């Protein structure tokens, strides 16, 4: 395995959803969602300063992605057309969108994990292939 670094940054948003078929979640309710994106940078890809990607870049791109979810009813968003906005699906969508954005601003960084908290005690991790 190649020597590498894992860097993480967080963002948050407030959003509501319903999950038909999940008894306690069938009614509209909201969460203060917390999102952590972790990226991988190979040691050989460090820049002349010794950085793979600035933490603020990860944070900024993650915040830009989740801003589209902030103070919305997630079920109505195109991102969740054909799928419910479960924590799992939120994590997958964030992963895909942040990865697309990083290609332009931090090509040495690849998304390795996205963690999403609906509540402080409930978290899901998504690791793209």
KOLGU-4560 file (N, C-alpha, C; in nm, 3 decimals, padded with zeros to 5 digits):
<recs>
<n_xx: 00.084 n_yy: -00.118 n_zz: 00.000 ca_xx: 00.000 ca_yy: 00.000 ca_zz: 00.000 c_xx: 00.089 c_yy: 00.125 c_zz: 00.000 mol: A seq: 1 type: UNK>
<n_xx: 00.051 n_yy: 00.223 n_zz: -00.076 ca_xx: 00.125 ca_yy: 00.348 ca_zz: -00.088 c_xx: 00.105 c_yy: 00.433 c_zz: 00.037 mol: A seq: 2 type: UNK>
<n_xx: 00.213 n_yy: 00.494 n_zz: 00.084 ca_xx: 00.202 ca_yy: 00.585 ca_zz: 00.198 c_xx: 00.110 c_yy: 00.700 c_zz: 00.160 mol: A seq: 3 type: UNK>
<n_xx: 00.022 n_yy: 00.736 n_zz: 00.251 ca_xx: -00.075 ca_yy: 00.840 ca_zz: 00.221 c_xx: -00.121 c_yy: 00.910 c_zz: 00.349 mol: A seq: 4 type: UNK>
<n_xx: -00.191 n_yy: 01.019 n_zz: 00.330 ca_xx: -00.248 ca_yy: 01.096 ca_zz: 00.439 c_xx: -00.399 c_yy: 01.100 c_zz: 00.422 mol: A seq: 5 type: UNK>
<n_xx: -00.471 n_yy: 01.102 n_zz: 00.535 ca_xx: -00.615 ca_yy: 01.120 ca_zz: 00.536 c_xx: -00.643 c_yy: 01.254 c_zz: 00.604 mol: A seq: 6 type: UNK>
<n_xx: -00.715 n_yy: 01.339 n_zz: 00.535 ca_xx: -00.749 ca_yy: 01.471 ca_zz: 00.588 c_xx: -00.900 c_yy: 01.485 c_zz: 00.594 mol: A seq: 7 type: UNK>
<n_xx: -00.951 n_yy: 01.546 n_zz: 00.699 ca_xx: -01.095 ca_yy: 01.560 ca_zz: 00.716 c_xx: -01.133 c_yy: 01.702 c_zz: 00.751 mol: A seq: 8 type: UNK>
<n_xx: -01.253 n_yy: 01.739 n_zz: 00.709 ca_xx: -01.312 ca_yy: 01.867 ca_zz: 00.747 c_xx: -01.463 c_yy: 01.846 c_zz: 00.756 mol: A seq: 9 type: UNK>
<n_xx: -01.528 n_yy: 01.935 n_zz: 00.829 ca_xx: -01.671 ca_yy: 01.921 ca_zz: 00.855 c_xx: -01.750 c_yy: 02.043 c_zz: 00.811 mol: A seq: 10 type: UNK>
<n_xx: -01.877 n_yy: 02.017 n_zz: 00.787 ca_xx: -01.974 ca_yy: 02.122 ca_zz: 00.758 c_xx: -02.107 c_yy: 02.075 c_zz: 00.817 mol: A seq: 11 type: UNK>
<n_xx: -02.204 n_yy: 02.164 n_zz: 00.819 ca_xx: -02.333 ca_yy: 02.126 ca_zz: 00.875 c_xx: -02.445 c_yy: 02.197 c_zz: 00.801 mol: A seq: 12 type: UNK>
<n_xx: -02.565 n_yy: 02.145 n_zz: 00.818 ca_xx: -02.684 ca_yy: 02.208 ca_zz: 00.760 c_xx: -02.805 c_yy: 02.163 c_zz: 00.841 mol: A seq: 13 type: UNK>
<n_xx: -02.912 n_yy: 02.237 n_zz: 00.828 ca_xx: -03.039 ca_yy: 02.201 ca_zz: 00.889 c_xx: -03.136 c_yy: 02.167 c_zz: 00.777 mol: A seq: 14 type: UNK>
<n_xx: -03.199 n_yy: 02.051 n_zz: 00.789 ca_xx: -03.291 ca_yy: 02.010 ca_zz: 00.685 c_xx: -03.393 c_yy: 01.911 c_zz: 00.737 mol: A seq: 15 type: UNK>
<n_xx: -03.510 n_yy: 01.910 n_zz: 00.673 ca_xx: -03.618 ca_yy: 01.821 ca_zz: 00.713 c_xx: -03.635 c_yy: 01.710 c_zz: 00.610 mol: A seq: 16 type: UNK>
<n_xx: -03.695 n_yy: 01.601 n_zz: 00.655 ca_xx: -03.728 ca_yy: 01.492 ca_zz: 00.564 c_xx: -03.839 c_yy: 01.407 c_zz: 00.623 mol: A seq: 17 type: UNK>
<n_xx: -03.893 n_yy: 01.320 n_zz: 00.541 ca_xx: -03.983 ca_yy: 01.215 ca_zz: 00.586 c_xx: -03.931 c_yy: 01.084 c_zz: 00.527 mol: A seq: 18 type: UNK>
<n_xx: -03.952 n_yy: 00.977 n_zz: 00.601 ca_xx: -03.909 ca_yy: 00.845 ca_zz: 00.555 c_xx: -04.028 c_yy: 00.751 c_zz: 00.564 mol: A seq: 19 type: UNK>
<n_xx: -04.113 n_yy: 00.748 n_zz: 00.459 ca_xx: -04.228 ca_yy: 00.659 ca_zz: 00.461 c_xx: -04.184 c_yy: 00.514 c_zz: 00.484 mol: A seq: 20 type: UNK>
<n_xx: -04.257 n_yy: 00.446 n_zz: 00.571 ca_xx: -04.225 ca_yy: 00.308 ca_zz: 00.602 c_xx: -04.139 c_yy: 00.293 c_zz: 00.726 mol: A seq: 21 type: UNK>
<n_xx: -04.089 n_yy: 00.402 n_zz: 00.778 ca_xx: -04.012 ca_yy: 00.400 ca_zz: 00.904 c_xx: -04.102 c_yy: 00.467 c_zz: 01.008 mol: A seq: 22 type: UNK>
<n_xx: -04.163 n_yy: 00.389 n_zz: 01.096 ca_xx: -04.270 ca_yy: 00.441 ca_zz: 01.182 c_xx: -04.242 c_yy: 00.575 c_zz: 01.250 mol: A seq: 23 type: UNK>
<n_xx: -04.131 n_yy: 00.591 n_zz: 01.314 ca_xx: -04.106 ca_yy: 00.716 ca_zz: 01.386 c_xx: -04.067 c_yy: 00.830 c_zz: 01.291 mol: A seq: 24 type: UNK>
<n_xx: -04.033 n_yy: 00.797 n_zz: 01.167 ca_xx: -03.983 ca_yy: 00.897 ca_zz: 01.073 c_xx: -04.081 c_yy: 00.929 c_zz: 00.960 mol: A seq: 25 type: UNK>
<n_xx: -04.201 n_yy: 00.874 n_zz: 00.967 ca_xx: -04.299 ca_yy: 00.897 ca_zz: 00.860 c_xx: -04.349 c_yy: 01.041 c_zz: 00.858 mol: A seq: 26 type: UNK>
<n_xx: -04.352 n_yy: 01.103 n_zz: 00.974 ca_xx: -04.394 ca_yy: 01.243 ca_zz: 00.981 c_xx: -04.274 c_yy: 01.333 c_zz: 00.949 mol: A seq: 27 type: UNK>
<n_xx: -04.304 n_yy: 01.449 n_zz: 00.892 ca_xx: -04.195 ca_yy: 01.542 ca_zz: 00.862 c_xx: -04.126 c_yy: 01.582 c_zz: 00.992 mol: A seq: 28 type: UNK>
<n_xx: -03.996 n_yy: 01.580 n_zz: 00.988 ca_xx: -03.915 ca_yy: 01.620 ca_zz: 01.102 c_xx: -03.780 c_yy: 01.669 c_zz: 01.051 mol: A seq: 29 type: UNK>
<n_xx: -03.710 n_yy: 01.741 n_zz: 01.135 ca_xx: -03.583 ca_yy: 01.799 ca_zz: 01.091 c_xx: -03.467 c_yy: 01.756 c_zz: 01.177 mol: A seq: 30 type: UNK>
<n_xx: -03.350 n_yy: 01.777 n_zz: 01.124 ca_xx: -03.225 ca_yy: 01.748 ca_zz: 01.194 c_xx: -03.128 c_yy: 01.862 c_zz: 01.171 mol: A seq: 31 type: UNK>
<n_xx: -03.036 n_yy: 01.877 n_zz: 01.263 ca_xx: -02.917 ca_yy: 01.958 ca_zz: 01.242 c_xx: -02.808 c_yy: 01.859 c_zz: 01.203 mol: A seq: 32 type: UNK>
<n_xx: -02.792 n_yy: 01.842 n_zz: 01.074 ca_xx: -02.702 ca_yy: 01.742 ca_zz: 01.018 c_xx: -02.557 c_yy: 01.789 c_zz: 01.031 mol: A seq: 33 type: UNK>
<n_xx: -02.469 n_yy: 01.695 n_zz: 01.059 ca_xx: -02.325 ca_yy: 01.721 ca_zz: 01.063 c_xx: -02.261 c_yy: 01.628 c_zz: 00.960 mol: A seq: 34 type: UNK>
<n_xx: -02.171 n_yy: 01.682 n_zz: 00.880 ca_xx: -02.109 ca_yy: 01.606 ca_zz: 00.771 c_xx: -01.957 c_yy: 01.619 c_zz: 00.782 mol: A seq: 35 type: UNK>
<n_xx: -01.888 n_yy: 01.506 n_zz: 00.779 ca_xx: -01.741 ca_yy: 01.505 ca_zz: 00.777 c_xx: -01.697 c_yy: 01.436 c_zz: 00.648 mol: A seq: 36 type: UNK>
<n_xx: -01.613 n_yy: 01.504 n_zz: 00.571 ca_xx: -01.557 ca_yy: 01.447 ca_zz: 00.449 c_xx: -01.409 c_yy: 01.420 c_zz: 00.475 mol: A seq: 37 type: UNK>
<n_xx: -01.367 n_yy: 01.299 n_zz: 00.445 ca_xx: -01.227 ca_yy: 01.260 ca_zz: 00.457 c_xx: -01.173 c_yy: 01.230 c_zz: 00.318 mol: A seq: 38 type: UNK>
<n_xx: -01.057 n_yy: 01.288 n_zz: 00.289 ca_xx: -00.994 ca_yy: 01.265 ca_zz: 00.159 c_xx: -00.858 c_yy: 01.201 c_zz: 00.181 mol: A seq: 39 type: UNK>
<n_xx: -00.813 n_yy: 01.134 n_zz: 00.077 ca_xx: -00.682 ca_yy: 01.069 ca_zz: 00.077 c_xx: -00.590 c_yy: 01.143 c_zz: -00.019 mol: A seq: 40 type: UNK>
<n_xx: -00.467 n_yy: 01.163 n_zz: 00.025 ca_xx: -00.364 ca_yy: 01.221 ca_zz: -00.060 c_xx: -00.240 c_yy: 01.135 c_zz: -00.045 mol: A seq: 41 type: UNK>
<n_xx: -00.189 n_yy: 01.084 n_zz: -00.157 ca_xx: -00.065 ca_yy: 01.006 ca_zz: -00.152 c_xx: 00.051 c_yy: 01.095 c_zz: -00.110 mol: A seq: 42 type: UNK>
<n_xx: 00.141 n_yy: 01.037 n_zz: -00.034 ca_xx: 00.258 ca_yy: 01.112 ca_zz: 00.015 c_xx: 00.334 c_yy: 01.177 c_zz: -00.102 mol: A seq: 43 type: UNK>
<n_xx: 00.345 n_yy: 01.106 n_zz: -00.212 ca_xx: 00.419 ca_yy: 01.157 ca_zz: -00.328 c_xx: 00.351 c_yy: 01.280 c_zz: -00.390 mol: A seq: 44 type: UNK>
<n_xx: 00.225 n_yy: 01.305 n_zz: -00.357 ca_xx: 00.152 ca_yy: 01.416 ca_zz: -00.417 c_xx: 00.156 c_yy: 01.543 c_zz: -00.333 mol: A seq: 45 type: UNK>
<n_xx: 00.231 n_yy: 01.543 n_zz: -00.222 ca_xx: 00.240 ca_yy: 01.664 ca_zz: -00.142 c_xx: 00.305 c_yy: 01.776 c_zz: -00.223 mol: A seq: 46 type: UNK>
<n_xx: 00.260 n_yy: 01.898 n_zz: -00.199 ca_xx: 00.317 ca_yy: 02.011 ca_zz: -00.272 c_xx: 00.450 c_yy: 02.056 c_zz: -00.209 mol: A seq: 47 type: UNK>
<n_xx: 00.507 n_yy: 02.163 n_zz: -00.260 ca_xx: 00.637 ca_yy: 02.211 ca_zz: -00.214 c_xx: 00.634 c_yy: 02.255 c_zz: -00.068 mol: A seq: 48 type: UNK>
<n_xx: 00.518 n_yy: 02.289 n_zz: -00.017 ca_xx: 00.503 ca_yy: 02.327 ca_zz: 00.123 c_xx: 00.491 c_yy: 02.204 c_zz: 00.212 mol: A seq: 49 type: UNK>
<n_xx: 00.454 n_yy: 02.093 n_zz: 00.152 ca_xx: 00.434 ca_yy: 01.969 ca_zz: 00.228 c_xx: 00.288 c_yy: 01.941 c_zz: 00.259 mol: A seq: 50 type: UNK>
<n_xx: 00.198 n_yy: 02.002 n_zz: 00.180 ca_xx: 00.055 ca_yy: 01.981 ca_zz: 00.199 c_xx: -00.004 c_yy: 01.905 c_zz: 00.081 mol: A seq: 51 type: UNK>
<n_xx: -00.104 n_yy: 01.823 n_zz: 00.113 ca_xx: -00.177 ca_yy: 01.754 ca_zz: 00.007 c_xx: -00.293 c_yy: 01.837 c_zz: -00.042 mol: A seq: 52 type: UNK>
<n_xx: -00.365 n_yy: 01.895 n_zz: 00.052 ca_xx: -00.477 ca_yy: 01.984 ca_zz: 00.024 c_xx: -00.503 c_yy: 02.062 c_zz: 00.153 mol: A seq: 53 type: UNK>
<n_xx: -00.536 n_yy: 02.186 n_zz: 00.139 ca_xx: -00.566 ca_yy: 02.269 ca_zz: 00.256 c_xx: -00.697 c_yy: 02.222 c_zz: 00.318 mol: A seq: 54 type: UNK>
<n_xx: -00.701 n_yy: 02.212 n_zz: 00.449 ca_xx: -00.824 ca_yy: 02.174 ca_zz: 00.519 c_xx: -00.940 c_yy: 02.265 c_zz: 00.478 mol: A seq: 55 type: UNK>
<n_xx: -00.911 n_yy: 02.393 n_zz: 00.460 ca_xx: -01.017 ca_yy: 02.487 ca_zz: 00.424 c_xx: -01.077 c_yy: 02.456 c_zz: 00.288 mol: A seq: 56 type: UNK>
<n_xx: -00.998 n_yy: 02.399 n_zz: 00.199 ca_xx: -01.051 ca_yy: 02.361 ca_zz: 00.068 c_xx: -01.154 c_yy: 02.249 c_zz: 00.085 mol: A seq: 57 type: UNK>
<n_xx: -01.121 n_yy: 02.150 n_zz: 00.166 ca_xx: -01.215 ca_yy: 02.040 ca_zz: 00.191 c_xx: -01.342 c_yy: 02.097 c_zz: 00.255 mol: A seq: 58 type: UNK>
<n_xx: -01.323 n_yy: 02.182 n_zz: 00.356 ca_xx: -01.437 ca_yy: 02.241 ca_zz: 00.425 c_xx: -01.523 c_yy: 02.326 c_zz: 00.330 mol: A seq: 59 type: UNK>
<n_xx: -01.459 n_yy: 02.411 n_zz: 00.252 ca_xx: -01.532 ca_yy: 02.499 ca_zz: 00.160 c_xx: -01.613 c_yy: 02.419 c_zz: 00.059 mol: A seq: 60 type: UNK>
<n_xx: -01.551 n_yy: 02.318 n_zz: -00.001 ca_xx: -01.623 ca_yy: 02.240 ca_zz: -00.102 c_xx: -01.737 c_yy: 02.159 c_zz: -00.040 mol: A seq: 61 type: UNK>
<n_xx: -01.714 n_yy: 02.108 n_zz: 00.081 ca_xx: -01.821 ca_yy: 02.036 ca_zz: 00.150 c_xx: -01.934 c_yy: 02.131 c_zz: 00.184 mol: A seq: 62 type: UNK>
<n_xx: -01.901 n_yy: 02.251 n_zz: 00.232 ca_xx: -02.004 ca_yy: 02.349 ca_zz: 00.267 c_xx: -02.082 c_yy: 02.391 c_zz: 00.143 mol: A seq: 63 type: UNK>
<n_xx: -02.015 n_yy: 02.406 n_zz: 00.030 ca_xx: -02.086 ca_yy: 02.442 ca_zz: -00.093 c_xx: -02.187 c_yy: 02.334 c_zz: -00.131 mol: A seq: 64 type: UNK>
<n_xx: -02.150 n_yy: 02.210 n_zz: -00.113 ca_xx: -02.241 ca_yy: 02.100 ca_zz: -00.146 c_xx: -02.360 c_yy: 02.098 c_zz: -00.051 mol: A seq: 65 type: UNK>
<n_xx: -02.336 n_yy: 02.103 n_zz: 00.079 ca_xx: -02.447 ca_yy: 02.091 ca_zz: 00.174 c_xx: -02.532 c_yy: 02.218 c_zz: 00.181 mol: A seq: 66 type: UNK>
<n_xx: -02.481 n_yy: 02.331 n_zz: 00.131 ca_xx: -02.561 ca_yy: 02.454 ca_zz: 00.129 c_xx: -02.689 c_yy: 02.434 c_zz: 00.049 mol: A seq: 67 type: UNK>
<n_xx: -02.685 n_yy: 02.347 n_zz: -00.051 ca_xx: -02.804 ca_yy: 02.319 ca_zz: -00.131 c_xx: -02.911 c_yy: 02.246 c_zz: -00.051 mol: A seq: 68 type: UNK>
<n_xx: -02.873 n_yy: 02.187 n_zz: 00.061 ca_xx: -02.967 ca_yy: 02.113 ca_zz: 00.145 c_xx: -03.018 c_yy: 02.196 c_zz: 00.262 mol: A seq: 69 type: UNK>
<n_xx: -02.951 n_yy: 02.307 n_zz: 00.291 ca_xx: -02.978 ca_yy: 02.382 ca_zz: 00.413 c_xx: -03.118 c_yy: 02.445 c_zz: 00.411 mol: A seq: 70 type: UNK>
<n_xx: -03.191 n_yy: 02.424 n_zz: 00.519 ca_xx: -03.326 ca_yy: 02.476 ca_zz: 00.538 c_xx: -03.419 c_yy: 02.438 c_zz: 00.423 mol: A seq: 71 type: UNK>
<n_xx: -03.411 n_yy: 02.310 n_zz: 00.384 ca_xx: -03.499 ca_yy: 02.259 ca_zz: 00.280 c_xx: -03.571 c_yy: 02.135 c_zz: 00.331 mol: A seq: 72 type: UNK>
<n_xx: -03.671 n_yy: 02.096 n_zz: 00.254 ca_xx: -03.736 ca_yy: 01.966 ca_zz: 00.272 c_xx: -03.664 c_yy: 01.874 c_zz: 00.174 mol: A seq: 73 type: UNK>
<n_xx: -03.576 n_yy: 01.791 n_zz: 00.225 ca_xx: -03.485 ca_yy: 01.711 ca_zz: 00.142 c_xx: -03.559 c_yy: 01.624 c_zz: 00.041 mol: A seq: 74 type: UNK>
<n_xx: -03.676 n_yy: 01.574 n_zz: 00.077 ca_xx: -03.751 ca_yy: 01.487 ca_zz: -00.014 c_xx: -03.782 c_yy: 01.556 c_zz: -00.146 mol: A seq: 75 type: UNK>
<n_xx: -03.791 n_yy: 01.690 n_zz: -00.148 ca_xx: -03.825 ca_yy: 01.765 ca_zz: -00.270 c_xx: -03.705 c_yy: 01.793 c_zz: -00.361 mol: A seq: 76 type: UNK>
<n_xx: -03.585 n_yy: 01.765 n_zz: -00.316 ca_xx: -03.466 ca_yy: 01.800 ca_zz: -00.394 c_xx: -03.437 c_yy: 01.697 c_zz: -00.503 mol: A seq: 77 type: UNK>
<n_xx: -03.388 n_yy: 01.746 n_zz: -00.617 ca_xx: -03.350 ca_yy: 01.658 ca_zz: -00.728 c_xx: -03.248 c_yy: 01.553 c_zz: -00.686 mol: A seq: 78 type: UNK>
<n_xx: -03.162 n_yy: 01.588 n_zz: -00.591 ca_xx: -03.058 ca_yy: 01.495 ca_zz: -00.546 c_xx: -03.117 c_yy: 01.366 c_zz: -00.491 mol: A seq: 79 type: UNK>
<n_xx: -03.243 n_yy: 01.372 n_zz: -00.446 ca_xx: -03.305 ca_yy: 01.254 ca_zz: -00.387 c_xx: -03.424 c_yy: 01.204 c_zz: -00.468 mol: A seq: 80 type: UNK>
<n_xx: -03.430 n_yy: 01.244 n_zz: -00.594 ca_xx: -03.535 ca_yy: 01.193 ca_zz: -00.683 c_xx: -03.519 c_yy: 01.042 c_zz: -00.697 mol: A seq: 81 type: UNK>
<n_xx: -03.621 n_yy: 00.969 n_zz: -00.668 ca_xx: -03.617 ca_yy: 00.824 ca_zz: -00.682 c_xx: -03.554 c_yy: 00.752 c_zz: -00.565 mol: A seq: 82 type: UNK>
<n_xx: -03.512 n_yy: 00.826 n_zz: -00.462 ca_xx: -03.457 ca_yy: 00.765 ca_zz: -00.342 c_xx: -03.487 c_yy: 00.856 c_zz: -00.224 mol: A seq: 83 type: UNK>
<n_xx: -03.507 n_yy: 00.797 n_zz: -00.111 ca_xx: -03.538 ca_yy: 00.876 ca_zz: 00.009 c_xx: -03.412 c_yy: 00.940 c_zz: 00.065 mol: A seq: 84 type: UNK>
<n_xx: -03.427 n_yy: 01.055 n_zz: 00.128 ca_xx: -03.311 ca_yy: 01.123 ca_zz: 00.187 c_xx: -03.275 c_yy: 01.065 c_zz: 00.324 mol: A seq: 85 type: UNK>
<n_xx: -03.238 n_yy: 00.939 n_zz: 00.324 ca_xx: -03.187 ca_yy: 00.875 ca_zz: 00.446 c_xx: -03.047 c_yy: 00.928 c_zz: 00.473 mol: A seq: 86 type: UNK>
<n_xx: -02.996 n_yy: 00.904 n_zz: 00.589 ca_xx: -02.858 ca_yy: 00.943 ca_zz: 00.619 c_xx: -02.762 c_yy: 00.877 c_zz: 00.520 mol: A seq: 87 type: UNK>
<n_xx: -02.791 n_yy: 00.752 n_zz: 00.485 ca_xx: -02.706 ca_yy: 00.680 ca_zz: 00.389 c_xx: -02.703 c_yy: 00.751 c_zz: 00.254 mol: A seq: 88 type: UNK>
<n_xx: -02.821 n_yy: 00.791 n_zz: 00.206 ca_xx: -02.827 ca_yy: 00.858 ca_zz: 00.076 c_xx: -02.770 c_yy: 00.999 c_zz: 00.081 mol: A seq: 89 type: UNK>
<n_xx: -02.786 n_yy: 01.068 n_zz: 00.192 ca_xx: -02.722 ca_yy: 01.199 ca_zz: 00.207 c_xx: -02.570 c_yy: 01.182 c_zz: 00.198 mol: A seq: 90 type: UNK>
<n_xx: -02.516 n_yy: 01.082 n_zz: 00.266 ca_xx: -02.372 ca_yy: 01.058 ca_zz: 00.263 c_xx: -02.324 c_yy: 01.028 c_zz: 00.121 mol: A seq: 91 type: UNK>
<n_xx: -02.398 n_yy: 00.946 n_zz: 00.049 ca_xx: -02.359 ca_yy: 00.911 ca_zz: -00.088 c_xx: -02.361 c_yy: 01.033 c_zz: -00.179 mol: A seq: 92 type: UNK>
<n_xx: -02.467 n_yy: 01.111 n_zz: -00.171 ca_xx: -02.478 ca_yy: 01.231 ca_zz: -00.256 c_xx: -02.365 c_yy: 01.330 c_zz: -00.223 mol: A seq: 93 type: UNK>
<n_xx: -02.340 n_yy: 01.352 n_zz: -00.095 ca_xx: -02.231 ca_yy: 01.443 ca_zz: -00.057 c_xx: -02.099 c_yy: 01.391 c_zz: -00.112 mol: A seq: 94 type: UNK>
<n_xx: -02.074 n_yy: 01.263 n_zz: -00.099 ca_xx: -01.950 ca_yy: 01.204 ca_zz: -00.149 c_xx: -01.933 c_yy: 01.229 c_zz: -00.298 mol: A seq: 95 type: UNK>
<n_xx: -02.037 n_yy: 01.200 n_zz: -00.374 ca_xx: -02.030 ca_yy: 01.217 ca_zz: -00.520 c_xx: -02.006 c_yy: 01.363 c_zz: -00.558 mol: A seq: 96 type: UNK>
<n_xx: -02.077 n_yy: 01.452 n_zz: -00.493 ca_xx: -02.068 ca_yy: 01.594 ca_zz: -00.530 c_xx: -01.937 c_yy: 01.658 c_zz: -00.486 mol: A seq: 97 type: UNK>
<n_xx: -01.890 n_yy: 01.623 n_zz: -00.368 ca_xx: -01.761 ca_yy: 01.678 ca_zz: -00.324 c_xx: -01.649 c_yy: 01.623 c_zz: -00.413 mol: A seq: 98 type: UNK>
<n_xx: -01.655 n_yy: 01.496 n_zz: -00.445 ca_xx: -01.552 ca_yy: 01.436 ca_zz: -00.532 c_xx: -01.546 c_yy: 01.509 c_zz: -00.666 mol: A seq: 99 type: UNK>
<n_xx: -01.662 n_yy: 01.540 n_zz: -00.723 ca_xx: -01.666 ca_yy: 01.613 ca_zz: -00.851 c_xx: -01.601 c_yy: 01.751 c_zz: -00.837 mol: A seq: 100 type: UNK>
<n_xx: -01.627 n_yy: 01.818 n_zz: -00.727 ca_xx: -01.572 ca_yy: 01.953 ca_zz: -00.706 c_xx: -01.422 c_yy: 01.950 c_zz: -00.682 mol: A seq: 101 type: UNK>
<n_xx: -01.373 n_yy: 01.849 n_zz: -00.611 ca_xx: -01.230 ca_yy: 01.842 ca_zz: -00.579 c_xx: -01.144 c_yy: 01.818 c_zz: -00.701 mol: A seq: 102 type: UNK>
<n_xx: -01.198 n_yy: 01.757 n_zz: -00.804 ca_xx: -01.121 ca_yy: 01.732 ca_zz: -00.926 c_xx: -01.060 c_yy: 01.862 c_zz: -00.978 mol: A seq: 103 type: UNK>
<n_xx: -01.135 n_yy: 01.970 n_zz: -00.970 ca_xx: -01.088 ca_yy: 02.099 ca_zz: -01.023 c_xx: -00.996 c_yy: 02.172 c_zz: -00.927 mol: A seq: 104 type: UNK>
<n_xx: -01.020 n_yy: 02.161 n_zz: -00.796 ca_xx: -00.947 ca_yy: 02.246 ca_zz: -00.701 c_xx: -00.839 c_yy: 02.172 c_zz: -00.623 mol: A seq: 105 type: UNK>
<n_xx: -00.849 n_yy: 02.041 n_zz: -00.616 ca_xx: -00.750 ca_yy: 01.962 ca_zz: -00.541 c_xx: -00.739 c_yy: 01.823 c_zz: -00.604 mol: A seq: 106 type: UNK>
<n_xx: -00.682 n_yy: 01.816 n_zz: -00.724 ca_xx: -00.680 ca_yy: 01.689 ca_zz: -00.797 c_xx: -00.604 c_yy: 01.576 c_zz: -00.728 mol: A seq: 107 type: UNK>
<n_xx: -00.516 n_yy: 01.608 n_zz: -00.634 ca_xx: -00.442 ca_yy: 01.503 ca_zz: -00.562 c_xx: -00.528 c_yy: 01.437 c_zz: -00.455 mol: A seq: 108 type: UNK>
<n_xx: -00.643 n_yy: 01.497 n_zz: -00.423 ca_xx: -00.728 ca_yy: 01.448 ca_zz: -00.315 c_xx: -00.844 c_yy: 01.366 c_zz: -00.370 mol: A seq: 109 type: UNK>
<n_xx: -00.868 n_yy: 01.251 n_zz: -00.308 ca_xx: -00.984 ca_yy: 01.170 ca_zz: -00.346 c_xx: -01.065 c_yy: 01.140 c_zz: -00.219 mol: A seq: 110 type: UNK>
<n_xx: -01.196 n_yy: 01.147 n_zz: -00.232 ca_xx: -01.284 ca_yy: 01.122 ca_zz: -00.119 c_xx: -01.276 c_yy: 00.974 c_zz: -00.081 mol: A seq: 111 type: UNK>
<n_xx: -01.245 n_yy: 00.948 n_zz: 00.045 ca_xx: -01.239 ca_yy: 00.810 ca_zz: 00.094 c_xx: -01.352 c_yy: 00.776 c_zz: 00.189 mol: A seq: 112 type: UNK>
<n_xx: -01.409 n_yy: 00.879 n_zz: 00.253 ca_xx: -01.518 ca_yy: 00.852 ca_zz: 00.348 c_xx: -01.598 c_yy: 00.979 c_zz: 00.370 mol: A seq: 113 type: UNK>
<n_xx: -01.728 n_yy: 00.960 n_zz: 00.383 ca_xx: -01.817 ca_yy: 01.068 ca_zz: 00.425 c_xx: -01.898 c_yy: 01.015 c_zz: 00.542 mol: A seq: 114 type: UNK>
<n_xx: -01.893 n_yy: 01.090 n_zz: 00.652 ca_xx: -01.971 ca_yy: 01.055 ca_zz: 00.770 c_xx: -02.082 c_yy: 01.159 c_zz: 00.785 mol: A seq: 115 type: UNK>
<n_xx: -02.201 n_yy: 01.111 n_zz: 00.818 ca_xx: -02.316 ca_yy: 01.198 ca_zz: 00.835 c_xx: -02.382 c_yy: 01.164 c_zz: 00.967 mol: A seq: 116 type: UNK>
<n_xx: -02.405 n_yy: 01.267 n_zz: 01.047 ca_xx: -02.477 ca_yy: 01.253 ca_zz: 01.172 c_xx: -02.614 c_yy: 01.318 c_zz: 01.155 mol: A seq: 117 type: UNK>
<n_xx: -02.721 n_yy: 01.244 n_zz: 01.182 ca_xx: -02.854 ca_yy: 01.303 ca_zz: 01.189 c_xx: -02.874 c_yy: 01.366 c_zz: 01.327 mol: A seq: 118 type: UNK>
<n_xx: -02.820 n_yy: 01.298 n_zz: 01.425 ca_xx: -02.826 ca_yy: 01.341 ca_zz: 01.564 c_xx: -02.691 c_yy: 01.305 c_zz: 01.626 mol: A seq: 119 type: UNK>
<n_xx: -02.656 n_yy: 01.364 n_zz: 01.739 ca_xx: -02.524 ca_yy: 01.336 ca_zz: 01.797 c_xx: -02.495 c_yy: 01.187 c_zz: 01.818 mol: A seq: 120 type: UNK>
<n_xx: -02.595 n_yy: 01.107 n_zz: 01.842 ca_xx: -02.572 ca_yy: 00.965 ca_zz: 01.870 c_xx: -02.592 c_yy: 00.875 c_zz: 01.748 mol: A seq: 121 type: UNK>
<n_xx: -02.632 n_yy: 00.930 n_zz: 01.633 ca_xx: -02.657 ca_yy: 00.849 ca_zz: 01.514 c_xx: -02.571 c_yy: 00.896 c_zz: 01.397 mol: A seq: 122 type: UNK>
<n_xx: -02.486 n_yy: 00.805 n_zz: 01.348 ca_xx: -02.392 ca_yy: 00.839 ca_zz: 01.241 c_xx: -02.384 c_yy: 00.726 c_zz: 01.141 mol: A seq: 123 type: UNK>
<n_xx: -02.368 n_yy: 00.763 n_zz: 01.014 ca_xx: -02.343 ca_yy: 00.666 ca_zz: 00.908 c_xx: -02.213 c_yy: 00.705 c_zz: 00.839 mol: A seq: 124 type: UNK>
<n_xx: -02.139 n_yy: 00.605 n_zz: 00.793 ca_xx: -02.017 ca_yy: 00.627 ca_zz: 00.715 c_xx: -02.036 c_yy: 00.567 c_zz: 00.578 mol: A seq: 125 type: UNK>
<n_xx: -01.996 n_yy: 00.642 n_zz: 00.476 ca_xx: -02.001 ca_yy: 00.595 ca_zz: 00.337 c_xx: -01.861 c_yy: 00.600 c_zz: 00.281 mol: A seq: 126 type: UNK>
<n_xx: -01.818 n_yy: 00.488 n_zz: 00.224 ca_xx: -01.685 ca_yy: 00.479 ca_zz: 00.162 c_xx: -01.702 c_yy: 00.439 c_zz: 00.016 mol: A seq: 127 type: UNK>
<n_xx: -01.682 n_yy: 00.535 n_zz: -00.076 ca_xx: -01.696 ca_yy: 00.502 ca_zz: -00.218 c_xx: -01.586 c_yy: 00.408 c_zz: -00.263 mol: A seq: 128 type: UNK>
<n_xx: -01.618 n_yy: 00.330 n_zz: -00.363 ca_xx: -01.516 ca_yy: 00.237 ca_zz: -00.418 c_xx: -01.413 c_yy: 00.311 c_zz: -00.498 mol: A seq: 129 type: UNK>
</recs>
